[in-house]
Amino acid sequence: MVQTNLDPEDWEAIRLLYEEAVKDGLDYTRTIRERPVWQPTPNFMKEPEPLPVNPSPVNEVYEQFRKHILPYGVGNLHPAFWGWVHGAGNLYGVLGDICAAFMNCNVGGRDHVAVYVERQVLAWFREVFGFPASASGILTSGTSMGTLIALTVARNTQAVGNVAKDGVAEAGKGLVGYCSTETHSSVSKAFQLLGLGEHSLRQVRTNGAFELDLDAFKQTIEEDKSAGLRPFCVVANAGTVNTGAIDNIEGVAEICKQNNLWLHVDGAFGGFAILLDEYKDRLCAIQEADSVAFDFHKWLQVPYDAGCVLIKDAIAHRASFSARKDYLQGASRGLASGEPWFCEFGPELSRSFRALKVWFTIKSCGMDALKNVICRNCLQALYLARLVEEHYPTLELMAQVSLNIVCFRYVPKKGDVDFVNDFNQQIVADLHETGKAVPSTTIIGGKVAIRVALVNHRTEEADLNRLVQSVLLLGIERMGEEST
Ligand SMILES: *Cc1c(COP(=O)(O)O)cnc(C)c1O
């Protein structure tokens, strides 16, 4: 009875199980509206199980998945999911993921088709962001990793010594970078990981529209130079996570030229607004950047995870990560050819065939359909902001809508700042627990905001009407509770 390999004994039975799983997955997607957006994971699923030593019939394992795992996901497929910035995925991308899983390619390098599919995807997005054909790039788990890769190259090229060989203590001494206070935490994380420390990332104040204040930026550079420090890079935002603000990238690029700074753009989701005429003028300056990182898994609806970084200086990029010992030597022909290898453009050696779900999505949807999703989400943000304003002063809009994010709050008739902040936190938790909707929260000017990030291709205006109605109702109920 002991099997020598892991293939199924009964190929017909496994085929039927696969068919059932695909059918369940399609039904799950098709009927997503009928279920709560989110529901808590049952407690027994949080309890550790002993390591399975003996096999269980795969049909039983699948049944456990269907009953106890499938219904308890994040909820981001649901049209009323607007928390953080979560893409809703798409079925063509899922198909790509299934196909990639069958092929099980390691895309660290060598000469096989997955490498060429990834290069194809990179070429498409160089075109989208106006990067030259000579620019390098790599698909990543997300923008966090993309930014870490870009800033590694920035640090290595801008340091006076050889950071890669000698370390940051000497060669990286005095390096400082810049971003606005609204910048994503992945940038400070990158500074930690690069050994520069969070304090070397100057978080410059923003203007009233939450965009990097260029005068303050210039002044901080001057102060740092006078103090003998070495400004080396800036991260500009194409869509901040709090409010969707877009920094004046053209203005930032100008200052970078004058000061020899590496310009990295965090375009995680907002970068794709470059596809829309309304935003093109402000975002086409991304082509001035030295690097840009963005996510396919957010506004482009590719299933998790899939991000990307593009870097203009391909030679510096490769030099930062190329570490191929004897067992990783290339060849002029055969499977070991295919130079350069992707493992030379990031910290990971083994890499999945992530590009296939991107390829499937872009080809099957077409960029026009994706552009329409982005456009519709921006219009929905304006619509929601109008709804909120119609309910002033019970509801209060907390930031101008620059892109696809709406921040607002419920203002109860009485209560100090802490009370009102907690009140809005509770409303959001109520929405989650009733399964009605998933916005998230953030803090704007010390005040808790209910934050709705529209990156969902399934959302309709009626969903936003229902959200506002639910918030108003929960607010009234809660006020009743609090006053008794
Ligand atoms: C989501 C996000 C990131 C981080 O991207 P991941 O794909 O989650 O690693 C960085 N910046 C912004 C603006 C984001 O929205």
The ligand as a Tripos MOL2 file, in Angstrom:
@<TRIPOS>MOLECULE
LIG
   15    15     1     0     0
SMALL
NO_CHARGES

@<TRIPOS>ATOM
      1 C1         -0.7280   48.8980   -0.3780 C.3       1 LIG1
      2 C2          0.2530   49.9990   -0.4470 C.ar      1 LIG1
      3 C3          1.6190   49.7770   -0.2550 C.ar      1 LIG1
      4 C4          2.1520   48.4140    0.0970 C.3       1 LIG1
      5 O1          1.9220   47.5300   -0.9450 O.3       1 LIG1
      6 P1          1.8350   45.9510   -0.6730 P.3       1 LIG1
      7 O2          1.4440   45.4240   -2.0090 O.co2     1 LIG1
      8 O3          0.7730   45.7420    0.3520 O.co2     1 LIG1
      9 O4          3.1550   45.5010   -0.2230 O.co2     1 LIG1
     10 C5          2.4680   50.8450   -0.3830 C.ar      1 LIG1
     11 N1          2.0180   52.0630   -0.6840 N.ar      1 LIG1
     12 C6          0.7040   52.3260   -0.8710 C.ar      1 LIG1
     13 C7          0.2780   53.7040   -1.2120 C.3       1 LIG1
     14 C8         -0.2240   51.2980   -0.7550 C.ar      1 LIG1
     15 O5         -1.5330   51.5500   -0.9280 O.3       1 LIG1
@<TRIPOS>BOND
     1     1     2 1
     2     2     3 ar
     3     2    14 ar
     4     3     4 1
     5     3    10 ar
     6     4     5 1
     7     5     6 1
     8     6     7 2
     9     6     8 1
    10     6     9 1
    11    10    11 ar
    12    11    12 ar
    13    12    13 1
    14    12    14 ar
    15    14    15 1
@<TRIPOS>SUBSTRUCTURE
     1 LIG1         1 GROUP 0 **** ****
